């Protein structure tokens, strides 16, 4: 069942494209290619944004997850 306010919050984050959490990786392109080959769907392919490179994936549980590599 879950806690309804938490479900509303989770859906609002997902709908707005805001990541629920973020994980640092050493090589974003390598991780993106590995996960894509495993069937992971990305809503944002890797791109540079200032001092970082980021990508966003769908965790299949209603969350956006951001992967980050420091440049």
N, C-alpha and C positions, 0 to 999 in steps of 0.2 A: 504494500500500500504506500508507504512513505509518508512524508510530512508535506502536505499540500503547499504551504508557502515556499518550501525548498524546491518543489517541482516547478512552481511559477518562476522563481528566481533562475533556476537552471535553464528553463525554456527561454526566458528573456535574454540571458547571456548568449545562448546558442543562436537565437534569431538575430541578435545584433552583431554576430560574428566575433564576439569577445571570447578569448580563450579562458577556460576554467582554470587551467594551470599551465606552467611552462617548464620545460626541461632543457638543460644545457647539453649540447653535444659537441664533440671535437671536430667532426667533419659533416656539416649539414647536407651537402650534396650526396655524399656516400650513404648517409642514413636515409635520405629521401629516396634514393634509388633502391636501397634494400627494402624499405617498407612498401614502396610502390610495387615492387616485384612480388611481395607477399599479399597484395590486394588491398592495401590501406588506401583509403580515399583522402586526398588532400584538397581542402577548399582554397588553399593558397600555396602555390609552388614557391620554392626558395627565392628570396629576394633580399637585396641589401637595403638596410634602413639605418643610415648613420654608421655607428661603430659595430653593428651586428648584422647577421644574416638570419632571417626567420622563415619558417614555413608553418602552416596550420593544418592539422589533420582532424578528422572526425573519429572519435573513439568508439563509435557505434552504440554508446550508452547515453547519447544526448549531450555530449560535451565537445567543444573545440579544445584541442591540445596544441600548444605552441612549442615548436622546437627552435632553439636559439644557438647560434655559434658566434662567439666573439671574434671580431676581425682584427 
